[in-house]
Amino acid sequence: MFDTAPDQTLNLLIDFKTNGTLLHAAVVAALEPLRQRGWLSTYSFATKTTTWGPITAIGTGNTPLELVKAQEPRDLFFDAPLGNLASIDYGPEVAPIASGSYIKAVGYLGGMRGAEPVKQVLSVQVEEAHARGIKVRSEERRVGKEC
């Protein structure tokens, strides 16, 4: 991948499944080999710039937002809530990506909204993310036998 697209960062999604506050220090420590090699994307408070490296570490799930925001320099980022971007006060310097459940956005199969409302809901969410400089990813989840 790095040979064919050397300027593109690889998003390393780290899913915090347990208590994020307790797990945060261990994840930051586990990133040390990548950090030492200069492979991680970083955000500097001093220069207010993000330097994109070959790997961008992004915490999902129970990642503690406040600990991510406090890390200086920041080399572990946050996966923003796509369906709730209006409530956040940060951009790609904290959350280079946002994700959300397609099912939560448009409804369950069988109870799904019509095609035009689905397009409107998704368009508004994606436009809000892009206006903040945040990229979007979709969470694919299987719900019973409905999907």
Secondary structure, 3 states (H helix, E strand, C coil): CCCCCCCCCEEEEEEECCCHHHHHHHHHHHCHHHHHCCCECEEECCCCEEECCCEEEEEEECCCHHHHHHCCCECEEEEEEHHHHHHCCCCCCCCCEEEEEHHHHHCCCCCCCCHHHHHHHHHHHHHHHHHCCCEEEEECCCCCCCC
